[in-house]
Amino acid sequence: MKRILLVIAVVALYVLHQDIWFWRTAHPLVFGFVPIGLFYQGCFSIAASLLMWLLVKQAWPAHLESEVEELKSEEDAKP
Amino acid sequence: MIPAIFVFLYLAAVLYIGVFAFRKARGKEEAEDYFLASRSLGPFVFLFSLFGTNMTAFAILGSSGHAFTNGIVTFGLMASSSGLVIPLTIFFIGTRVWALGKKHGFMTPVQMFRDRWECTHIGTVIFVVQAVLLVPYIIIGIMGGGTTLNVISGGLVPYWFGGAIVALVVMGYVFFGGMRGTAWVNTFQTILFLLFGAIAIVVIGAGMGGFKTAANSMLQIPALAPLLTRERISPYYFFSYTFIPLSAIAFPHILIFCLTAEKMKHFKKTVIFYPLCILAIWLPCVFLGVMANRVTDVPQIKAKQEARRVLATQGKTMTPEQRDDLREQSSGDDVIMLLLQRYAPLWLAGLLGAGIMAAVMASDSQILALSTMFTEDIFAFYGGKRRFGETVQVNTGRIFIVLITIFAYAIALRAPETIFELAIQYAFSGFAALSPLLVAAIFWKGSTKWGALASTIWTVLTVVAVALFQHFVPAPAPGPSIVVWAIHGTEVLSRTPGGTAVFGFMPVVPMVLVSTLLMWTVSVVTSKPKPSTIAKYF
């Protein structure tokens, strides 16, 4: 279930990149000078960082590192 | 001349870093130490050097230039999409390649492909394709260095001499420092990039009297208001661009960098902070590029806007060559430097010029990657290491670095820059189309060398086909595309002002999708590697 939710989160963010709702307008100008389309995409980058944090916390492939550690231990144990 | 002095100090600093790395590695004439820094990079250097490796001159000069012409869409097209796709590929593919490299000792992607699919010459074909697609980067880095030094010094340093200095410095620290030197220099460069964006926006913003007036006045001018929206860009084109960042993980220099981390946990900070680093560098550059359109007291910027206006109003009646000339004149790749010259004090323009130089000199990793690939995939694979030993292999790599730099410099002096800018555009699509090879090798037991060969041949054919198409069908004036092929009113193939469209999408979309399909279908009908080989990977 956790894996499915993470896949949905990744797909949802990918879809949200295509922000057609701000396509033809610059308004509102955030802080008085940043067009909303640019501000949205800036926020999107922050959301991408949060998604990566979530993936690292919930889906980190730790088994890969342990496999490497095991192999290293075996090699070190060899005479 | 003062800014040029800062740039020369910067060049001396990076050269020293390379020599320092060489002294630190003294006595270790091992290929793994020279080409991969003994797979020992820590989290900070790994994050910043991997990011710096992926940031070319385009990050600062090209992004502001693209935004100057196309508006805020540049950030969504190239930065935020990369901020999602690249960390995802590093998370899913980079970590696995790192583990396979640690387990089996791979130093290049082709080594992994050869082992995974039990192939020899097909690996050589992939090597050749990767190398051919990578060389234009090295050439354009030297060209960018020559141009930047020439502009920053106010013309005192000629292009040929600037290019030679940049080529020598890059060659020097790659030659001496290998991967360790390159990674340290990239870290230093990334810190400069990050400082550059923040300082540039404050200084130029203050110089322009704040951005509020500029943004509001742009909205009042019909020719400039669309730059603050995306109305001139098709949503299909915007969507297509999300395929381009797939190229990052398929670039040999990025994949080789993934092998340098000491521990896999170092990838964690890299994937989390990657989108934020992109944000910190690209957002100021894109915004400043757009705002440059409201600068009225810089004659060069006015001339660019005039060229753009003539192209838009009279382009249809012009010859393709005249349109190309106007496109060249309206190109905004130097607007950020012009803004700095206009608004920053001399000493600060020098510091920021060093930041720009750091971006331009990103060809170091490509040179090292080519050297690694040549010595591992060709020299060592065809018996050189066995016959002559590892010290000779490392020295062969160093000689290769000298030769490729001289070759790139000689080409940079003779050929027009636009050729290589185009070649890089094709290279992005080409490497994106090669990304299914990596996915298949790592995640699919059923993949075969014939599937990989089919995808590679498809990539080569489509890159050549797009290049020929764009050569023989010149770009139209801004406005409607030239429809070359339509079926029942549906546009199949069009020549757009900015490139090529297939069903309205950029060529990279069918290139990646068909490459994936070929990998799958050909693998299904061809024989698999031995079970013992597959067991090494799954």
Interface residues (C-beta under 8 A of the other chain):
Chain A: V10 L13 Y14 H17 Q18 D19 I20 F22 W23 R24 T25 A26 L29 G32 F33 V34 P35 G37 L38 Q41 G42 F44 S45 I46 A48 S49 L51 M52 W53 L55 V56 W60 P61 L64 E65 E67 V68 L71 K72
Chain B: I72 V73 F75 G76 A79 S80 S81 G83 L84 P87 L88 F91 T95 R96 W98 A99 K102 K103 G210 F211 K212 A214 A215 N216 L219 A225 L228 T229 R230 E231 P235 F238 F239 T242 K263 M264 K265 K268 V271 I272 F273 Y274 P275 L276 I278 L279 L283 V286 F287
